[in-house]
C-alpha cells in the first residue's frame, strides 16, 4: 500500500492496493474481504471515511480489479450507518460489475464516489 501527496485543505491521497505474491493468494484475499474479514488496506480506507485523515479526495488504485473493489467494498460496508467524513472517493476500475457494486455500497454508506477507468 502506498500513500501520496498531502497539501492542506486541497489534499489528495492515493492508496494503492497491491496484489499478493501469486494469483491464488490474491483470490483468497478477495474471498476473505467479501466474507467480511477486514484487511490492513480496507482498514486504512475506512479510516479516511471516518475522518482520521483530513483529505478532500481519496484515490484508490490497484492492479487487480477484484481485489481493489473488495478492499473498497469492505471499507464501505464497515462504515455503513455511521457518520462519514466529507471525502470524495475516486476508484480506478475497469470491471463494470465491480463499478456498479461499489456505486450502490457508496450510496448506502453516504460516501461520494467517482469511478474512473484505467488510463491506457
Secondary structure, DSSP 8 states (H G I E B T S, - for coil): -------GGG-EEEEEE---SSHHHHHHHHHHHHTT---HHHHHHHHHHTTSS--SEEEEEES-HHHHHHHHHHHHHHHTTS---S-EEEEE---HHHHHHHHHHHHHHT-EEEEE----
